[in-house]
Amino acid sequence: MTSWLREEQPEVATDRILDAAEKAFVELGVSSAGMAEIADVAGCSRGTLYRYFANRHELHLAYVERAARRIVAEIGGEIGGIEDPERRLVECIVLSLRLVRQNPGTAAWFAPGVSELAARMSRTADVVEPLTGAFAAALAGSEAVADSELSARWIVRVILSFLADPEQDDATERALIERFVAPAVARLTLR
C-alpha cells in the first residue's frame, strides 16, 4: 500500500483504481462491488480510494466515461472510411454493442439483475452527456447526425436499450438497426 502514498501522477492512480473496479465488477458483480471491495482489489486503503473518488457513484461515472472513450476510439478507427451516412451509423451502433459485450467489465453492467443499475445511471445527465459527446465525435463528418446533439443522445439511448434487453441474436439487432434506427435518424436530421 505504500506505493499509493508516493503516487505522483493522479491519472496513473485513477487508472489503477478503475482497472481494479473493472476486475471487481467482473468478479463480484457491479452491485456487490463496493468501495471496500474495490480498494481491496486495488491494493490500497479505502481512504486512498476516497482521495480519488468521493463516492461509489463518482467512481462508476469515471469508469463508464473511460470505457466509453475507449470504445469510441476503437469505433472511430473502424468506421472512419465508411462514406455512406446510414451504413456508418449502423456500423457504429453494432460495433458499440459488440465491444461492450466482449469486454467482461462493461458487460458486467448489463448482466441479468444488474441492468437496472445501468438503466438508472443511463437516465442521469452525468452518464448520458459524456456518451453523447463521445458518439457524436465518433460520427463526426457523417451527414446522418451532422450538428445533431439530440440525435447522438437518442443513439446512446438506443444502444443502452439493446444492451439492457438484447435481441435473440446479432443478426436480428442489426436488422432492427438497419430497418428502423438508421433511416429514422437520417430522415430526422437531414430535413
Secondary structure as the mmCIF struct_conf table of DSSP 4:
data_model
#
loop_
_struct_conf.conf_type_id
_struct_conf.id
_struct_conf.beg_label_comp_id
_struct_conf.beg_label_asym_id
_struct_conf.beg_label_seq_id
_struct_conf.end_label_comp_id
_struct_conf.end_label_asym_id
_struct_conf.end_label_seq_id
HELX_RH_AL_P HELX_RH_AL_P1 THR A 2 LEU A 5
TURN_TY1_P TURN_TY1_P1 ARG A 6 ARG A 6
HELX_RH_AL_P HELX_RH_AL_P2 PRO A 10 LEU A 28
TURN_TY1_P TURN_TY1_P2 VAL A 30 SER A 32
HELX_RH_AL_P HELX_RH_AL_P3 MET A 35 ALA A 42
TURN_TY1_P TURN_TY1_P3 GLY A 43 GLY A 43
BEND BEND1 CYS A 44 CYS A 44
HELX_RH_AL_P HELX_RH_AL_P4 ARG A 46 TYR A 52
BEND BEND2 ALA A 54 ASN A 55
HELX_RH_AL_P HELX_RH_AL_P5 ARG A 56 ILE A 79
TURN_TY1_P TURN_TY1_P4 GLY A 80 GLY A 81
HELX_RH_AL_P HELX_RH_AL_P6 PRO A 85 GLN A 102
BEND BEND3 ASN A 103 ASN A 103
HELX_RH_AL_P HELX_RH_AL_P7 PRO A 104 ALA A 107
HELX_RH_3T_P HELX_RH_3T_P1 ALA A 108 PHE A 110
BEND BEND4 ALA A 111 ALA A 111
TURN_TY1_P TURN_TY1_P5 PRO A 112 VAL A 114
HELX_RH_AL_P HELX_RH_AL_P8 SER A 115 SER A 122
TURN_TY1_P TURN_TY1_P6 ARG A 123 ARG A 123
BEND BEND5 THR A 124 THR A 124
HELX_RH_AL_P HELX_RH_AL_P9 ALA A 125 ALA A 138
TURN_TY1_P TURN_TY1_P7 LEU A 139 GLY A 141
HELX_RH_3T_P HELX_RH_3T_P2 GLU A 143 VAL A 145
TURN_TY1_P TURN_TY1_P8 ALA A 146 ASP A 147
HELX_RH_AL_P HELX_RH_AL_P10 GLU A 149 ALA A 164
BEND BEND6 ASP A 165 ASP A 165
BEND BEND7 GLN A 168 ASP A 169
HELX_RH_AL_P HELX_RH_AL_P11 ASP A 170 LEU A 176
HELX_RH_PI_P HELX_RH_PI_P1 ILE A 177 VAL A 181
HELX_RH_AL_P HELX_RH_AL_P12 ALA A 182 THR A 189
#
